Amino acid sequence: MRKVLVTGFEPFGGERVNPSWEVVKQLGDLELSGAQIVVRQLPCVFGKAIDALNTAIDEVLPEMVVCVGQAGGRTDFSIERVAINVDDARIPDNDGNQPVDETIISDGPAAYFSSLPIKTIVNGLRESGIPASVSQTAGTYVCNHVMYGLMHRLAQPACKVVKGGFIHIPYLPEQAAHHPGAPSMSVHTVLNALELTIAIALHTEQDLKIAEGATH
């Protein structure tokens, strides 16, 4: 049976939970759309996160990889379009590292694009009543770091992974309660969105060509 690797992160930035892992861990060992879902938690640490991701890919040998991360302040389920080759950390990671204006892969390209059918996914989620959008930036913290590392791995000729990408999700309600005014999304909604995302990605070969750009 083909396999899909889905990753979430450990808590960071003083939070007690990370919504990405709270959702992703519920997918462990499920069968979805003819694929076995395998989950892994990544450390919120520059360098170590990519190492852990690569180890998981080597162990699982997945057909597709979907990485998920927390984006406090985001209002919806955000499918990332692009990862850029820079670490520029506003806050330290969980090991105290705070790289500024450093490349992720010294000889890598400036950016990599997701190979998930991002617009088809967003369209499918909205039709199911789930707020979703294409995001034009994954930031410059560990989430972007991991997305870039993933897409760099997929770009290697020997890599057997067919598709990969990154998704940002809002705070959980219990987190937003400590950030007055911040939007949130329930575990149930995010889980439904992630399951639908995986199903769409597995069965879509050509992405929709519809406008999902940004004016600013």
N, C-alpha and C positions, 0 to 999 in steps of 0.2 A: 504493500500500500504506500502511496506517495505520502510525504510528510511536509508539514508546515511548521516552521519554528516561529514562535511568537515570544517576544521579550518585553519585560517591564523593568522598572528601576526600583531600587531601594529608596526609602525616604531621604530627603535632603533639605537643606535650608531651614532646619528647625521644625519641619513638619513631622508628625508622628506616623503618618502613613503616606504612601505614594499611590495615587489613584490608578496609575498604570499597572502596578503589581497587584493591587486589590482586585482588578478586573481580570488581568491576564492569568493569574493563578487559577481562576475558575474554569479556564479552558483546558487545563492539563489532562492529557490522555483522552480527550473527546475525539470522536470521528465526525467530521463536518465536510459535506460535499465530496465524499469519497476520499478524504485525506485525514491522516492522524495528526492531531495538533500536539506539539511538544512545546512546553514552556520553560523559560529560564529567566531568573532574576539577574540583572546586571548591576554592578556597583556604580554609584554615581561618582566616578573617579576617572579623570582623564588618563588615557593610556590603558589602565586596567579594564575599562569598560569594553574597549575594542578587543583586547586580548580575550576576555571572557566570551564575547560574541563569536570570535573566530574559533575558539575551542568548542563552543556549542555547535557551530556549523560543521566542524570536523566530526563531532560525535553523532549528530542527528542525520546529516546528509539530506537536508531538506530540499524540496523543489522550490519553495518560496519562503522568504523571511519577512516578517512584519514586526518592526520595533515600535514600541509605544512609550510615550513619556508625558509627564505632567507639564502643563503650561498654565499656571495660575494667572487668572485674568482673561484667558480665552473664553469665548462665549459658546463655542460649539466644538464638534468633532472635526478636527483640522487635519486634512491630508496634506503632508508636506510635498512641495514640488521639487525643491532643490536643497542641496547641502553645499556649503562653501568651505574652502580649505583654510580655515582660520579658527584658532581658539582665542577667545577674548572674554575672560571670565569676570563678571561683575562681582561675584561672590566666590569664596573658595569652594572646592569640591569637598567630598567627605574625608579626604586625606590631607586637606589643608593646601592643596595645590591651587594656584591662581594664575595660570598662564595669560599673558597679554600679547596680542598680535603675533602669535606663534602659529606656524603651519602645522597641520595635522600629519600630512604625508609630504616630506620635503620635496620629492620629485613628482608629486601628484598634480593633476590639473586644478584650475581655480575652483571648479565646481563639478558636481555630478547631479544629474536629474534622477528622480524616482523612476523605477521601471514598473510600478503599479499603474493600473488604469485609473488614474486619480479622478478624472472628470466623470467617468462612468460610476465610480464608487460614490462620489458626492451626489450625483443625480439619483442613484438608487436609494441612498439614505434619505434624501429629502422626500422622495416619493413614499417612503415608509414612515414619514412624520418625524424624522430625526434631524435636528439642526446640524448642518455640515457645510464645510467650505474647503476650497483649495487654498492652502497657505503658501505665501511667497517667500517666507523666511522661517527657518528652524532655529533662529537665534545663533549665538556663538558660544553656547555653553555645552554641557556634556551630551545633550540630545543631538545637536548638530554634529558634534564630534563622532557620535556613534553612527548617525546616518551616513556621514562621509566615509567612515571606515567600512560600513556595510557595502556601500556602492563601489568603493575601491576594490573590495574583495570580489564583488560580482563582475567587475571589469577585467579580472585576470582570466586569460584564456583557459586555464585548467579548471576554473570554477564551474560547478554543475548546477548552481542555483539559477533558476530561470528568471524569477522576479523578486524584487525587494523594495522596501520603502519604509517610511516613518510616519507615525500619527501622533499628534499632540491632543491631549484631552484636558478639560477644565478640572478645577478642584472638585472633590466630592462635597456634598452639602455640609458634612460635619467639619470639613476644613474651612469652607466659606463662612461658616458661623464665626470663625475667628478672624475673618478678613471682611469686615462690614462693607457691603456694596459689591463684593466680588461675585461673579456668576459661578454656577456650579452645575453638575450633571450627575445623576444617580448612577450607582453601579449597574443597576438593571438596564438603564438606557444605553450606557457605554458598552455593556456586554452584548446587547442586541446589535448595536452598531458595528462592533468588532466582528461578530459572527457573520453579519451581512457583508462586511468588507471582504472577509476571507473568501466567502462564497462567490462574490462578484469577481474578485481578482483571479480566482482559480478558473473561472469559466469565460473570461474576457480576453480575447486576443488583440482586438483593435480598440483603442480608447475613443470615446466620443470626441468630436471636434466642436465644442461649444465654448462660449465665452465664460471664463472664470477668472479673468485677470483683475488687477487692482489699479486704481488711478493714483494711489499714493501709498 
